[in-house]
Structure formats: C-alpha cells, structure tokens
Amino acid sequence: MPSAYILANVTVTNPTQYEDYRKFSSIAMQVHGAEVCVRGGAVTVLEGDWTPERVVLLKFPSHEAAQAFYDSAEYTRARQAREGAAVMRMVLIDGV
C-alpha cells in the first residue's frame, strides 16, 4: 500500500493564537502516527511564482490513515483553535 502525504502551506495571521493550533495539531499527529517530514523551515523557490510562507509535509502509511487524521477529534480541536489565526491551504496526496 503506498504512503500518503498531507502538504500544507500556511499563512499565519495571529502567531500567539497559532501556538494553540501547533500544540493540538502535534497531539493529533502523534496519536495518528504522522511522520513529520517538514514543519516550517526555509523555502527556496526553484521555479515558478509559488512563494509559500510556512510549509508542512506529513507522511502517513496510507490514504485512509491520512484522512482519519484529518477527520479525527484531535485534529478537529486543532482546526478550531486555528480559526482566525491562519489561512490554511492543505492537500492530501497519494504516494507511489
């Protein structure tokens, strides 16, 4: 079964409130076995006009596991904490 990835580009608008989201999302990642590949860090644009601000890349053992993380009570709590603190662009990508 191929791995699956959640890729997010985050624009933080309220850093203080965003810390609550980080705390709750970290709990959700731990509970659901996410492998954190990227969580912030410097971004170098190699081609095109995409200039992401904060990139997060999580690896899961399957599409179903990634979807279960996103739909979970733990991550729902994190999303609620994030309301008004960030603009989130997130996709679920199947690996090979």
Beta strands, then each sheet from edge to edge (+ up, - down):
strand 1: 4-12
strand 2: 35-39
strand 3: 54-60
strand 4: 86-94
sheet 1: 2+ 3- 1+ 4-
end
